[in-house]
Amino acid sequence: MRNFLTTKEFADKIGMKPASIRVFLCRHGSYHGIKPIGRMPNGWLIWPKNAPEKFFELGRIREPEIFERTQNAINHIGERK
């Protein structure tokens, strides 16, 4: 079993898009205080296995369901246009 997450896996667990995490990391040097632990041979970032738990402990988003409901509402509005 691996002891890391890819950016996509991390993003999926916290209800974000991988690109949002990469942009925030580039601009701020970490993702809300969480730093990648390295890179894979193909250049992909790898994150600590407990990164999602750290993210929620920091209180950035209380529950992934809240983000998912908000994202679904935004998507629904976009579909009406």
Residue pairs with C-beta under 8 A, 6 or more apart in sequence:
2 49
3 48
3 49
4 37
4 38
4 46
4 47
4 48
4 49
5 13
5 46
5 47
5 48
5 49
5 51
5 52
6 40
6 44
6 45
6 46
6 47
7 18
7 21
7 22
7 36
7 44
7 45
7 47
8 18
9 47
10 18
10 21
10 47
10 51
10 52
11 17
11 18
11 20
11 21
13 52
13 64
14 52
14 55
14 56
14 61
14 64
14 67
15 61
15 64
15 67
15 68
15 71
16 67
21 31
22 45
24 31
24 32
25 31
25 35
25 36
25 45
29 35
31 51
31 55
32 55
32 58
32 60
33 54
33 58
34 47
34 48
34 51
34 54
34 55
36 45
36 46
36 47
37 46
37 47
37 48
38 45
38 46
39 45
39 46
40 46
48 54
55 61
56 62
56 63
61 67
